[in-house]
Amino acid sequence: MTDHAALELEHVTLRIGGALLLKDVSLAVPEGEMLGVIGPNGAGKTTLFNIVSGVLRPTEGAVRLAGADVTAQPVHRRAAAGLGRTFQTSSLFPALDVLENVRLAAQAREGRAASVFRTPRRTDAATRRALGALEEVGMAHRADAGASGLSHGEKRKVEIAMLIAMEPRVILLDEPMAGVGSADVPALTEVIRGLHRGGRTVLMVEHHMDVVLGLADRVAVMHHGELLAADSPEAVMANPTVQSAYLGTAA
């Protein structure tokens, strides 16, 4: 494993009951890399993200963030160490407006208890950071809009703004295009590209292959809980084992 990896998985295995969900997965993700994670349903992609984020603890193996072993650390400790994650379903507070959702994330990053019972000044640090994050994802003009009225694509952008406001070093995007209309995919793709362009380390599980191939520096292929390959998009698509297991073509 490299000394300069933002994220490292070393021989990660997960058994639950009699089921082997992940088998001996080792992977190093360098600082600033965009890694796409693909595989058929049930391949272990979300399980892998759950291991990385601390939702699940591996039966064997280790997880490291910037060289620090976080294998036994809970979700909130990993978040404090610089790990951020979005989920397939929306995590917004629908009763709040866009700015307030992002401000709460920024406030949590400061280590202060989040408060929705006071009207924040536009000049306080958390609000300034929230507005900057919304500007970065192209949603500053919707700051005062109610979260419940946003389109799926807009909700995804706000969720990414919440991550930006928390200043993570490693970002996990779990199917960011899920539920997003085709008309909103190009704009959301550009937001994700902006995360990468800003030097952040990003891992993305996504079923839209054109999105993955257009964004990722490398692609990791999961199948039956194992890591089949981790290479450039071109090399992965040309890999006979990947073609057989994932794309359904003969090797």
C-alpha positions as CSV (number, residue, x, y, z in Angstrom):
1,M,0.0,0.0,0.0
2,T,1.2,3.5,-0.8
3,D,2.2,6.0,1.8
4,H,0.3,8.8,0.0
5,A,-3.1,7.2,-0.4
6,A,-6.2,9.2,0.7
7,L,-8.0,5.9,1.3
8,E,-6.7,2.4,1.7
9,L,-8.5,-0.9,2.0
10,E,-6.3,-3.8,3.0
11,H,-7.6,-7.4,2.7
12,V,-11.1,-6.3,3.7
13,T,-13.5,-9.2,4.2
14,L,-17.1,-9.2,5.5
15,R,-19.0,-12.2,6.6
16,I,-22.6,-11.9,8.0
17,G,-24.1,-15.2,9.1
18,G,-23.1,-17.7,6.5
19,A,-22.8,-15.1,3.7
20,L,-19.5,-13.8,2.4
21,L,-20.3,-10.2,1.3
22,L,-16.8,-9.0,0.6
23,K,-13.8,-11.1,0.0
24,D,-10.2,-9.9,0.5
25,V,-10.6,-6.5,-1.1
26,S,-7.4,-4.4,-1.3
27,L,-7.4,-1.0,-2.9
28,A,-5.5,2.3,-2.6
29,V,-7.0,5.5,-3.8
30,P,-4.5,8.4,-4.2
31,E,-5.2,12.0,-3.1
32,G,-7.2,13.8,-5.7
33,E,-8.3,10.7,-7.7
34,M,-11.8,10.1,-9.1
35,L,-12.6,6.4,-8.7
36,G,-15.7,4.9,-10.3
37,V,-17.0,1.8,-8.7
38,I,-19.1,-0.4,-10.9
39,G,-20.6,-3.9,-10.9
40,P,-23.9,-5.7,-11.2
41,N,-26.6,-5.6,-8.5
42,G,-25.4,-7.5,-5.5
43,A,-21.7,-7.1,-6.4
44,G,-20.9,-5.5,-3.1
45,K,-20.6,-1.9,-4.1
46,T,-22.8,-0.4,-1.4
47,T,-21.4,-2.9,1.2
48,L,-17.9,-1.5,0.3
49,F,-19.1,2.0,0.9
50,N,-20.7,1.0,4.2
51,I,-17.3,-0.5,5.3
52,V,-15.5,2.7,4.3
53,S,-17.9,5.0,6.0
54,G,-18.2,3.0,9.2
55,V,-21.8,1.8,8.9
56,L,-20.3,-1.8,8.9
57,R,-17.1,-3.1,10.4
58,P,-15.1,-5.7,8.4
59,T,-14.7,-9.2,9.7
60,E,-11.1,-9.0,8.6
61,G,-8.8,-6.4,7.1
62,A,-8.2,-2.7,7.6
63,V,-9.5,0.7,6.5
64,R,-7.2,3.7,6.5
65,L,-7.8,7.4,5.9
66,A,-4.7,9.4,5.0
67,G,-2.7,6.6,6.6
68,A,-4.6,6.5,9.9
69,D,-6.3,3.2,10.8
70,V,-10.1,3.9,11.2
71,T,-11.3,0.3,11.0
72,A,-12.8,0.5,14.5
73,Q,-14.0,4.1,14.3
74,P,-17.7,4.9,14.1
75,V,-19.3,7.0,11.4
76,H,-19.1,10.4,13.2
77,R,-15.4,9.9,13.9
78,R,-14.7,9.2,10.3
79,A,-16.7,12.2,9.3
80,A,-14.6,14.3,11.7
81,A,-11.5,12.8,10.1
82,G,-12.6,14.1,6.7
83,L,-14.9,11.5,5.1
84,G,-18.1,12.6,3.5
85,R,-20.9,10.5,1.9
86,T,-24.1,10.9,0.0
87,F,-26.7,8.1,-0.1
88,Q,-29.1,6.8,-2.8
89,T,-32.1,8.4,-1.1
90,S,-32.3,12.1,-0.2
91,S,-30.9,13.2,3.1
92,L,-32.3,16.8,3.1
93,F,-34.7,18.2,5.7
94,P,-37.7,18.9,3.6
95,A,-39.2,21.4,6.0
96,L,-36.2,23.7,5.7
97,D,-34.9,25.9,2.9
98,V,-31.9,25.1,0.8
99,L,-29.5,27.4,2.7
100,E,-30.6,26.2,6.1
101,N,-29.9,22.6,5.0
102,V,-26.4,23.4,3.9
103,R,-25.8,25.8,6.9
104,L,-26.5,23.0,9.3
105,A,-23.8,20.9,7.7
106,A,-21.4,23.8,7.9
107,Q,-22.2,24.3,11.5
108,A,-21.6,20.7,12.3
109,R,-18.2,20.9,10.7
110,E,-17.4,23.7,13.1
111,G,-18.1,21.4,16.0
112,R,-21.1,23.4,17.2
113,A,-24.5,22.0,17.8
114,A,-26.7,22.6,14.9
115,S,-29.6,24.9,15.5
116,V,-32.7,25.5,13.4
117,F,-34.4,27.7,16.1
118,R,-32.7,30.9,15.2
119,T,-32.3,32.9,12.0
120,P,-28.7,32.9,11.1
121,R,-26.9,36.1,10.1
122,R,-25.7,36.0,6.5
123,T,-22.3,37.1,7.8
124,D,-21.7,34.2,10.2
125,A,-19.0,31.7,9.3
126,A,-21.3,28.7,8.8
127,T,-23.6,30.7,6.5
128,R,-20.8,32.1,4.5
129,R,-19.4,28.6,3.9
130,A,-22.9,27.3,3.1
131,L,-23.4,30.1,0.5
132,G,-20.0,29.4,-1.0
133,A,-20.8,25.7,-1.3
134,L,-24.1,26.5,-3.0
135,E,-22.3,28.8,-5.4
136,E,-19.9,25.9,-6.2
137,V,-22.7,23.6,-7.2
138,G,-24.7,26.2,-9.0
139,M,-27.6,26.4,-6.5
140,A,-26.9,29.8,-4.9
141,H,-29.9,31.3,-6.7
142,R,-32.1,28.7,-4.9
143,A,-30.8,29.4,-1.4
144,D,-34.2,30.5,-0.1
145,A,-36.2,27.8,-1.9
146,G,-37.9,25.1,0.2
147,A,-36.0,21.8,0.0
148,S,-39.3,19.9,-0.5
149,G,-39.9,21.6,-3.8
150,L,-36.6,20.8,-5.5
151,S,-36.2,18.4,-8.4
152,H,-34.2,15.2,-7.9
153,G,-31.3,16.8,-9.7
154,E,-31.4,19.9,-7.5
155,K,-31.6,17.8,-4.4
156,R,-28.5,16.0,-5.4
157,K,-26.7,19.3,-5.9
158,V,-27.7,20.5,-2.5
159,E,-26.5,17.2,-0.9
160,I,-23.2,17.7,-2.6
161,A,-23.1,21.3,-1.3
162,M,-23.7,19.9,2.2
163,L,-20.6,17.7,1.8
164,I,-18.5,20.6,0.4
165,A,-19.6,22.7,3.5
166,M,-18.2,20.0,5.7
167,E,-14.8,20.2,3.9
168,P,-14.2,16.5,3.5
169,R,-10.9,15.1,2.1
170,V,-12.6,12.0,0.7
171,I,-16.1,11.9,-0.7
172,L,-18.3,8.9,-1.4
173,L,-21.1,9.4,-3.9
174,D,-23.6,6.5,-3.8
175,E,-25.5,6.5,-7.1
176,P,-25.7,10.3,-7.4
177,M,-27.8,9.9,-10.6
178,A,-30.5,7.7,-9.0
179,G,-33.9,9.2,-9.6
180,V,-32.5,12.1,-11.6
181,G,-34.2,12.9,-14.9
182,S,-32.1,12.6,-18.1
183,A,-32.3,16.4,-18.6
184,D,-30.6,17.0,-15.3
185,V,-27.8,14.4,-15.7
186,P,-25.3,16.7,-17.7
187,A,-25.5,19.5,-15.1
188,L,-25.0,17.1,-12.2
189,T,-22.2,15.5,-14.0
190,E,-20.5,18.9,-14.3
191,V,-20.9,19.4,-10.5
192,I,-19.2,16.1,-9.8
193,R,-16.5,17.0,-12.3
194,G,-16.0,20.2,-10.3
195,L,-15.5,18.3,-7.1
196,H,-12.7,16.4,-8.8
197,R,-11.2,19.5,-10.4
198,G,-11.0,21.1,-7.0
199,G,-8.6,18.4,-5.9
200,R,-10.9,16.3,-3.8
201,T,-10.7,12.5,-3.6
202,V,-14.0,11.1,-4.9
203,L,-15.3,7.5,-5.0
204,M,-18.5,7.1,-7.0
205,V,-20.9,4.1,-7.3
206,E,-22.9,4.7,-10.4
207,H,-24.9,2.6,-12.9
208,H,-24.8,5.2,-15.7
209,M,-21.7,3.9,-17.5
210,D,-21.3,6.9,-19.7
211,V,-21.1,9.1,-16.6
212,V,-18.5,6.9,-14.9
213,L,-16.4,6.5,-18.0
214,G,-16.5,10.3,-18.6
215,L,-15.5,11.2,-15.1
216,A,-13.3,8.6,-13.6
217,D,-9.5,8.5,-13.6
218,R,-9.8,4.8,-12.7
219,V,-12.7,2.3,-12.5
220,A,-12.9,-0.5,-9.9
221,V,-15.1,-3.4,-10.8
222,M,-16.9,-5.5,-8.1
223,H,-18.4,-8.9,-8.7
224,H,-19.7,-11.3,-6.0
225,G,-18.0,-9.3,-3.3
226,E,-14.6,-9.4,-5.0
227,L,-12.5,-6.7,-6.7
228,L,-12.1,-7.9,-10.3
229,A,-10.1,-5.0,-11.6
230,A,-9.0,-1.4,-10.8
231,D,-7.6,0.3,-13.8
232,S,-8.2,3.1,-16.4
233,P,-11.6,3.2,-18.0
234,E,-10.2,2.0,-21.3
235,A,-8.3,-0.9,-19.7
236,V,-11.3,-2.0,-17.7
237,M,-13.6,-2.0,-20.6
238,A,-11.1,-4.1,-22.6
239,N,-10.6,-6.6,-19.8
240,P,-12.0,-10.0,-20.8
241,T,-12.8,-11.0,-17.3
242,V,-14.8,-7.8,-16.8
243,Q,-16.5,-8.2,-20.1
244,S,-17.6,-11.7,-19.1
245,A,-18.6,-11.0,-15.5
246,Y,-20.1,-7.6,-15.8
247,L,-20.9,-6.7,-19.4
248,G,-22.2,-10.2,-20.2
249,T,-20.0,-10.8,-23.2
250,A,-17.8,-13.8,-23.8
251,A,-14.2,-13.6,-22.8
